[in-house]
């Protein structure tokens, strides 16, 4: 069975790379099952990490964990997530405002298995997973995007005549 699993995952990896649109359809149907593998199958975890895709606060399509890492803001030390049953509700959560102001992408997790695999794996490529809703998110270390730096500067004091 291990050889069959390995070959199946190889084919999925090939599809994910060569035909991302087709793979997105597969992920929408079977993504939760693959995330179960992150929790249960330690031997295939690295391969499954490469196959994992997520919705996020900054992209309209799916994002891989490697794409997430590439887009991390200077000073960002964690992979931020928010979990819930309803995609639309968590995407509009007021707890995401600080992340948006800093240009920090947050992964939107709606599968029940997300509550199990995230604590089980803890990190991906030495970056810890952190909930955007559970405190401990030190956003002050994360640089503001260039277009927001002007907004954050205090106004000069008025000139006295």
Protein Blocks (a to p, Z undefined) as FASTA:
>chain_A
ZZmmmmmmmmmmmmmmmmmmlmmmmmmmmmmmmmmmmmmmmmlmmmmmmmpccddfkbfb
dcdfklmmmmpcehiabdcddddfblklmmmpmklmmmmmnopacdddfbfklmmmmmmn
opaghiacddfklghiafklpccdfklmmmmpccdddddZZ
